[in-house]
Amino acid sequence: GGLDDKDRTEKILGQEYATIFFNECSQIPWSSRNMAITRLAQNTPLRLKAFYDCNPPSDMHWFIERAIQRTK
């Protein structure tokens, strides 16, 4: 759907998904990620999942804080 700017992010509101793939999440703002996660709500027997893909961002990026350091 495109989460790199606010107008594109708001277009996903009203949609529901069983799976979300965040491609190049180092370019996605934390607020856009949070809005997209609320759309992970499709009524289906599938497990709801989110996947993240990125090139290594700086150590200050939300992805490093939330995902990588959390696994240590």
Secondary structure as UniProt FT lines:
FT   HELIX           6..10
FT   TURN            11..14
FT   STRAND          19..22
FT   TURN            23..24
FT   HELIX           25..27
FT   HELIX           30..37
FT   TURN            38..39
FT   STRAND          49..52
FT   TURN            59..60
FT   HELIX           62..63
FT   HELIX           64..68
FT   HELIX           69..71
//
